[in-house]
Amino acid sequence: MSALKVWFAIATRPAIVKRSVRVALVVGTALTLINQGGRLLALDIDAPTLARIVLTYIVPYCVSTWAAVEALHERGTG
């Protein structure tokens, strides 16, 4: 199996996905409130703002997943 396939196989393990979703929800919500709180309270959400909010959740998900996969690789348990 190629290295990329192995990486994605690890990244899609239920435990890693669950942890990454939790991280994304906590961090994404905090950052959204910090960065877009005023617009949310004013109900002033346009397409670019919505795209930024979505990315605010995607980025911590990806970072958490990457960190978990790399940690498993370093320990040799991936």
N, CA, C and O of each residue as an XYZ file, in Angstrom:
312
protein
N       0.851     -1.177      0.000
C       0.000      0.000      0.000
C       0.897      1.241      0.000
O       1.918      1.276      0.687
N       0.509      2.250     -0.772
C       1.326      3.466     -0.853
C       1.253      4.242      0.458
O       0.341      4.055      1.264
N       2.222      5.104      0.645
C       2.285      5.904      1.877
C       1.051      6.785      2.020
O       0.547      6.972      3.127
N       0.565      7.321      0.917
C      -0.619      8.182      0.967
C      -1.860      7.389      1.369
O      -2.690      7.873      2.139
N      -1.984      6.173      0.846
C      -3.119      5.326      1.221
C      -3.061      4.960      2.696
O      -4.086      4.933      3.376
N      -1.875      4.681      3.180
C      -1.702      4.359      4.597
C      -2.080      5.570      5.434
O      -2.787      5.440      6.433
N      -1.607      6.763      5.028
C      -1.911      7.993      5.762
C      -3.425      8.195      5.852
O      -3.952      8.468      6.931
N      -4.118      8.063      4.732
C      -5.573      8.256      4.738
C      -6.299      7.150      5.499
O      -7.338      7.400      6.110
N      -5.770      5.950      5.468
C      -6.382      4.868      6.248
C      -6.316      5.185      7.742
O      -7.268      4.937      8.482
N      -5.192      5.731      8.169
C      -5.061      6.118      9.576
C      -5.950      7.324      9.874
O      -6.625      7.362     10.903
N      -5.949      8.297      8.984
C      -6.705      9.533      9.195
C      -8.210      9.300      9.269
O      -8.934     10.102      9.858
N      -8.676      8.223      8.683
C     -10.121      7.955      8.680
C     -10.539      6.945      9.744
O     -11.686      6.499      9.760
N      -9.627      6.588     10.622
C      -9.996      5.719     11.744
C     -11.038      6.433     12.593
O     -10.922      7.635     12.833
N     -12.052      5.712     13.049
C     -13.120      6.359     13.832
C     -12.627      7.159     15.033
O     -13.155      8.237     15.307
N     -11.644      6.664     15.742
C     -11.149      7.387     16.924
C     -10.511      8.715     16.534
O     -10.684      9.716     17.231
N      -9.780      8.729     15.433
C      -9.134      9.966     14.991
C     -10.170     10.943     14.461
O     -10.111     12.137     14.755
N     -11.121     10.437     13.679
C     -12.178     11.315     13.154
C     -12.969     11.930     14.308
O     -13.256     13.127     14.296
N     -13.318     11.123     15.293
C     -14.098     11.617     16.430
C     -13.329     12.710     17.178
O     -13.892     13.754     17.509
N     -12.057     12.468     17.439
C     -11.241     13.455     18.148
C     -11.110     14.737     17.327
O     -11.215     15.837     17.870
N     -10.886     14.599     16.042
C     -10.726     15.772     15.179
C     -12.012     16.585     15.078
O     -11.971     17.814     15.025
N     -13.145     15.903     15.054
C     -14.431     16.612     15.022
C     -14.610     17.403     16.313
O     -15.031     18.560     16.278
N     -14.294     16.790     17.449
C     -14.412     17.508     18.730
C     -13.519     18.747     18.750
O     -13.951     19.823     19.163
N     -12.292     18.594     18.307
C     -11.361     19.726     18.267
C     -11.906     20.814     17.340
O     -11.897     21.994     17.690
N     -12.377     20.417     16.169
C     -12.899     21.388     15.206
C     -14.109     22.128     15.759
O     -14.247     23.333     15.544
N     -14.982     21.427     16.467
C     -16.156     22.082     17.029
C     -15.772     23.100     18.101
O     -16.306     24.209     18.127
N     -14.864     22.732     18.970
C     -14.464     23.645     20.043
C     -13.669     24.828     19.487
O     -14.015     25.984     19.729
N     -12.617     24.535     18.751
C     -11.752     25.595     18.232
C     -12.487     26.427     17.183
O     -12.401     27.655     17.185
N     -13.207     25.756     16.289
C     -13.940     26.468     15.248
C     -14.993     27.403     15.811
O     -15.162     28.521     15.324
N     -15.701     26.949     16.834
C     -16.718     27.799     17.452
C     -16.080     29.001     18.137
O     -16.558     30.127     17.995
N     -15.006     28.765     18.875
C     -14.323     29.875     19.542
C     -13.825     30.903     18.529
O     -14.026     32.104     18.710
N     -13.177     30.434     17.466
C     -12.656     31.352     16.458
C     -13.773     32.060     15.687
O     -13.648     33.235     15.343
N     -14.856     31.344     15.421
C     -15.983     31.970     14.732
C     -16.577     33.080     15.584
O     -16.889     34.156     15.074
N     -16.733     32.828     16.864
C     -17.281     33.863     17.746
C     -16.344     35.058     17.838
O     -16.793     36.204     17.854
N     -15.046     34.793     17.900
C     -14.074     35.884     17.957
C     -14.077     36.687     16.663
O     -14.126     37.917     16.686
N     -14.026     35.984     15.536
C     -13.847     36.660     14.244
C     -15.141     37.122     13.578
O     -15.136     38.114     12.849
N     -16.243     36.423     13.817
C     -17.494     36.740     13.116
C     -18.650     37.011     14.072
O     -19.796     37.118     13.637
N     -18.366     37.124     15.359
C     -19.422     37.288     16.351
C     -20.340     38.460     16.076
O     -21.559     38.335     16.186
N     -19.769     39.592     15.720
C     -20.579     40.776     15.426
C     -21.525     40.561     14.262
O     -22.688     40.960     14.314
N     -21.029     39.939     13.227
C     -21.873     39.675     12.059
C     -22.956     38.652     12.387
O     -24.081     38.756     11.899
N     -22.615     37.661     13.215
C     -23.613     36.668     13.608
C     -24.725     37.312     14.428
O     -25.904     37.045     14.200
N     -24.344     38.167     15.391
C     -25.352     38.848     16.209
C     -26.232     39.776     15.384
O     -27.420     39.934     15.665
N     -25.646     40.384     14.371
C     -26.404     41.290     13.501
C     -27.153     40.530     12.406
O     -27.879     41.132     11.615
N     -26.977     39.222     12.363
C     -27.558     38.381     11.299
C     -27.164     38.906      9.918
O     -27.976     38.948      8.993
N     -25.913     39.299      9.808
C     -25.373     39.858      8.568
C     -24.383     38.860      7.972
O     -23.176     39.105      7.951
N     -24.905     37.738      7.490
C     -24.060     36.673      6.958
C     -24.237     36.596      5.448
O     -25.304     36.235      4.951
N     -23.180     36.938      4.731
C     -23.210     36.801      3.277
C     -22.375     35.575      2.890
O     -21.807     34.911      3.757
N     -22.304     35.282      1.608
C     -21.607     34.081      1.137
C     -20.129     34.064      1.525
O     -19.645     33.030      1.984
N     -19.392     35.165      1.359
C     -17.982     35.134      1.766
C     -17.804     34.899      3.274
O     -16.878     34.200      3.686
N     -18.673     35.472      4.081
C     -18.592     35.257      5.528
C     -18.891     33.802      5.855
O     -18.215     33.204      6.692
N     -19.881     33.234      5.214
C     -20.220     31.830      5.440
C     -19.053     30.926      5.037
O     -18.752     29.949      5.723
N     -18.408     31.254      3.935
C     -17.240     30.471      3.498
C     -16.122     30.555      4.533
O     -15.468     29.551      4.817
N     -15.895     31.746      5.101
C     -14.873     31.893      6.137
C     -15.230     31.082      7.377
O     -14.354     30.489      8.006
N     -16.502     31.055      7.726
C     -16.933     30.279      8.893
C     -16.699     28.792      8.654
O     -16.205     28.093      9.538
N     -17.045     28.312      7.484
C     -16.827     26.900      7.158
C     -15.337     26.566      7.239
O     -14.964     25.541      7.810
N     -14.488     27.418      6.678
C     -13.044     27.183      6.734
C     -12.524     27.233      8.164
O     -11.553     26.555      8.499
N     -13.166     28.032      9.003
C     -12.765     28.134     10.400
C     -12.951     26.803     11.124
O     -12.269     26.539     12.114
N     -13.850     25.975     10.649
C     -14.033     24.632     11.215
C     -13.163     23.599     10.508
O     -12.671     22.666     11.143
N     -12.971     23.756      9.217
C     -12.186     22.778      8.451
C     -10.716     22.793      8.851
O     -10.095     21.736      8.963
N     -10.157     23.972      9.067
C      -8.731     24.072      9.375
C      -8.363     23.334     10.667
O      -7.429     22.532     10.640
N      -9.050     23.563     11.799
C      -8.656     22.805     12.992
C      -8.903     21.296     12.854
O      -8.188     20.494     13.454
N      -9.911     20.911     12.064
C     -10.122     19.476     11.811
C      -8.893     18.892     11.117
O      -8.381     17.848     11.520
N      -8.432     19.564     10.087
C      -7.278     19.072      9.338
C      -6.019     19.062     10.189
O      -5.246     18.105     10.139
N      -5.803     20.109     10.966
C      -4.612     20.177     11.819
C      -4.640     19.068     12.864
O      -3.622     18.420     13.105
N      -5.783     18.847     13.478
C      -5.898     17.793     14.487
C      -5.663     16.415     13.877
O      -4.979     15.578     14.464
N      -6.226     16.189     12.713
C      -6.045     14.906     12.032
C      -4.586     14.696     11.670
O      -4.022     13.629     11.910
N      -3.986     15.717     11.094
C      -2.573     15.623     10.705
C      -1.705     15.317     11.916
O      -0.838     14.445     11.853
N      -1.929     16.026     13.019
C      -1.133     15.821     14.224
C      -1.293     14.393     14.762
O      -0.318     13.765     15.174
N      -2.519     13.894     14.753
C      -2.762     12.533     15.256
C      -2.077     11.491     14.386
O      -1.457     10.563     14.907
N      -2.179     11.629     13.081
C      -1.554     10.657     12.173
C      -0.039     10.709     12.324
O       0.614      9.668     12.396
N       0.514     11.898     12.372
C       1.968     12.019     12.501
C       2.438     11.467     13.851
O       3.491     10.834     13.919
N       1.686     11.692     14.906
C       2.066     11.153     16.218
C       2.079      9.630     16.187
O       2.980      9.010     16.751
N       1.096      9.024     15.538
C       1.081      7.566     15.418
C       2.253      7.061     14.598
O       2.843      6.028     14.914
N       2.590      7.793     13.539
C       3.746      7.394     12.728
C       5.035      7.447     13.534
O       5.870      6.547     13.440
N       5.198      8.507     14.329
C       6.425      8.652     15.130
C       6.538      7.551     16.171
O       7.634      7.067     16.454
N       5.395      7.154     16.745
C       5.409      6.076     17.741
C       5.526      4.707     17.091
O       5.807      3.712     17.759
N       5.310      4.666     15.791
C       5.386      3.392     15.087
C       4.142      2.545     15.250
O       4.173      1.336     15.023
N       3.030      3.187     15.649
C       1.788      2.437     15.853
C       0.771      2.722     14.774
O      -0.384      2.314     14.890
N       1.178      3.416     13.724
C       0.249      3.754     12.656
C       0.111      2.647     11.717
O      -0.637      2.753     10.745
